[in-house]
Amino acid sequence: MPLSENEQNILDEIERHLHQTDPELVREVGETTVYGHALSSLRWSVVGLIAGLTLMLGTLQIHFLLAFAGFVLMLVSGMGLERNFKMMGRAGLNQVSSAIRANAQQNQADQDPAED
């Protein structure tokens, strides 16, 4: 259902007031995506997976319980990866990958001097 003209004017007034009173909040909300938490969890899961693998391989000959703890860490991290991939879905992964590509292109443009 579309907004009436009066409702649209009220909404515009609220938005203008918010831009004037708290521009930091406006910037933060504009940059935040629905997939931010899942992406952060994915990063921690990858770190846990690598740490678990390192722990398991590094302690395999020292003590089997430490190696088993590394294996459990890998297992939990792998389950976290799977769960967060499902949460993000195809649309989220596409959005994240396009944001990474755009950021890389921006960094590339910033590093290359403009030839005028």
C-alpha positions as a Markdown table, in Angstrom:
| # | Residue | x | y | z |
|---|---|---|---|---|
| 1 | Met | 0.0 | 0.0 | 0.0 |
| 2 | Pro | 1.6 | 3.3 | -1.0 |
| 3 | Leu | 1.9 | 6.2 | 1.4 |
| 4 | Ser | -0.4 | 9.1 | 1.2 |
| 5 | Glu | 1.1 | 12.5 | 0.4 |
| 6 | Asn | 0.8 | 13.6 | 4.0 |
| 7 | Glu | 2.5 | 10.4 | 5.3 |
| 8 | Gln | 5.3 | 10.8 | 2.7 |
| 9 | Asn | 5.9 | 14.5 | 3.8 |
| 10 | Ile | 6.1 | 13.4 | 7.5 |
| 11 | Leu | 8.5 | 10.6 | 6.6 |
| 12 | Asp | 10.7 | 13.1 | 4.6 |
| 13 | Glu | 10.7 | 15.5 | 7.5 |
| 14 | Ile | 11.8 | 12.7 | 9.9 |
| 15 | Glu | 14.6 | 11.7 | 7.5 |
| 16 | Arg | 15.8 | 15.3 | 7.2 |
| 17 | His | 15.8 | 15.7 | 10.9 |
| 18 | Leu | 17.7 | 12.5 | 11.4 |
| 19 | His | 20.4 | 13.6 | 8.8 |
| 20 | Gln | 20.8 | 16.9 | 10.7 |
| 21 | Thr | 20.9 | 15.4 | 14.3 |
| 22 | Asp | 22.8 | 12.2 | 13.9 |
| 23 | Pro | 24.8 | 11.9 | 10.6 |
| 24 | Glu | 27.0 | 9.1 | 12.0 |
| 25 | Leu | 23.9 | 6.9 | 12.6 |
| 26 | Val | 22.7 | 7.6 | 9.0 |
| 27 | Arg | 26.1 | 6.6 | 7.7 |
| 28 | Glu | 26.3 | 3.5 | 9.8 |
| 29 | Val | 22.8 | 2.3 | 8.8 |
| 30 | Gly | 23.5 | 3.0 | 5.2 |
| 31 | Glu | 26.6 | 0.8 | 5.2 |
| 32 | Thr | 25.2 | -2.0 | 7.3 |
| 33 | Thr | 23.8 | -5.0 | 5.4 |
| 34 | Val | 21.6 | -7.9 | 6.5 |
| 35 | Tyr | 24.5 | -10.2 | 5.9 |
| 36 | Gly | 27.1 | -8.5 | 8.1 |
| 37 | His | 26.8 | -10.8 | 11.1 |
| 38 | Ala | 26.9 | -13.9 | 9.0 |
| 39 | Leu | 30.0 | -12.7 | 7.2 |
| 40 | Ser | 31.7 | -11.9 | 10.5 |
| 41 | Ser | 30.8 | -15.4 | 11.7 |
| 42 | Leu | 32.2 | -16.9 | 8.5 |
| 43 | Arg | 35.5 | -15.1 | 9.1 |
| 44 | Trp | 35.7 | -16.5 | 12.7 |
| 45 | Ser | 34.8 | -20.0 | 11.5 |
| 46 | Val | 37.6 | -19.9 | 9.0 |
| 47 | Val | 40.0 | -18.7 | 11.7 |
| 48 | Gly | 38.8 | -21.5 | 14.0 |
| 49 | Leu | 39.2 | -24.1 | 11.2 |
| 50 | Ile | 42.8 | -23.1 | 10.6 |
| 51 | Ala | 43.6 | -22.9 | 14.3 |
| 52 | Gly | 42.0 | -26.4 | 14.8 |
| 53 | Leu | 44.0 | -27.9 | 11.9 |
| 54 | Thr | 47.2 | -26.3 | 13.3 |
| 55 | Leu | 46.5 | -27.5 | 16.8 |
| 56 | Met | 45.7 | -31.0 | 15.6 |
| 57 | Leu | 48.7 | -31.4 | 13.4 |
| 58 | Gly | 51.0 | -29.7 | 15.9 |
| 59 | Thr | 50.0 | -31.9 | 18.8 |
| 60 | Leu | 49.4 | -35.2 | 17.2 |
| 61 | Gln | 52.7 | -36.7 | 18.3 |
| 62 | Ile | 52.6 | -34.9 | 21.7 |
| 63 | His | 49.3 | -35.9 | 23.2 |
| 64 | Phe | 46.2 | -37.4 | 21.5 |
| 65 | Leu | 43.8 | -35.4 | 23.7 |
| 66 | Leu | 45.2 | -32.1 | 22.5 |
| 67 | Ala | 45.0 | -33.4 | 18.9 |
| 68 | Phe | 41.4 | -34.4 | 19.5 |
| 69 | Ala | 40.7 | -30.9 | 20.9 |
| 70 | Gly | 42.0 | -29.5 | 17.6 |
| 71 | Phe | 39.8 | -31.9 | 15.7 |
| 72 | Val | 36.7 | -30.9 | 17.7 |
| 73 | Leu | 37.6 | -27.2 | 17.0 |
| 74 | Met | 37.8 | -28.0 | 13.3 |
| 75 | Leu | 34.5 | -29.8 | 13.5 |
| 76 | Val | 32.7 | -27.0 | 15.3 |
| 77 | Ser | 34.2 | -24.4 | 12.9 |
| 78 | Gly | 33.1 | -26.4 | 9.9 |
| 79 | Met | 29.6 | -26.6 | 11.2 |
| 80 | Gly | 29.7 | -22.9 | 11.7 |
| 81 | Leu | 30.8 | -22.3 | 8.2 |
| 82 | Glu | 28.0 | -24.5 | 6.8 |
| 83 | Arg | 25.4 | -22.8 | 9.0 |
| 84 | Asn | 26.5 | -19.3 | 8.0 |
| 85 | Phe | 26.7 | -20.1 | 4.3 |
| 86 | Lys | 23.1 | -21.3 | 4.6 |
| 87 | Met | 22.1 | -18.1 | 6.4 |
| 88 | Met | 23.6 | -15.9 | 3.7 |
| 89 | Gly | 22.3 | -17.9 | 0.8 |
| 90 | Arg | 23.1 | -17.2 | -2.8 |
| 91 | Ala | 21.9 | -13.6 | -2.7 |
| 92 | Gly | 24.1 | -12.8 | 0.3 |
| 93 | Leu | 27.2 | -14.4 | -1.2 |
| 94 | Asn | 26.6 | -12.5 | -4.5 |
| 95 | Gln | 26.3 | -9.2 | -2.5 |
| 96 | Val | 29.4 | -9.9 | -0.5 |
| 97 | Ser | 31.5 | -10.9 | -3.6 |
| 98 | Ser | 30.3 | -7.9 | -5.6 |
| 99 | Ala | 31.2 | -5.6 | -2.6 |
| 100 | Ile | 34.6 | -7.2 | -2.4 |
| 101 | Arg | 35.1 | -6.7 | -6.2 |
| 102 | Ala | 34.0 | -3.1 | -6.0 |
| 103 | Asn | 36.3 | -2.4 | -3.0 |
| 104 | Ala | 39.2 | -4.0 | -4.9 |
| 105 | Gln | 38.5 | -1.9 | -8.0 |
| 106 | Gln | 38.3 | 1.2 | -5.8 |
| 107 | Asn | 41.6 | 0.4 | -4.2 |
| 108 | Gln | 43.2 | -0.3 | -7.6 |
| 109 | Ala | 41.9 | 3.1 | -8.9 |
| 110 | Asp | 43.2 | 4.9 | -5.8 |
| 111 | Gln | 46.7 | 3.3 | -6.2 |
| 112 | Asp | 47.0 | 3.9 | -9.9 |
| 113 | Pro | 47.9 | 7.5 | -10.7 |
| 114 | Ala | 45.5 | 9.2 | -13.1 |
| 115 | Glu | 46.9 | 9.7 | -16.5 |
| 116 | Asp | 45.6 | 13.0 | -17.8 |
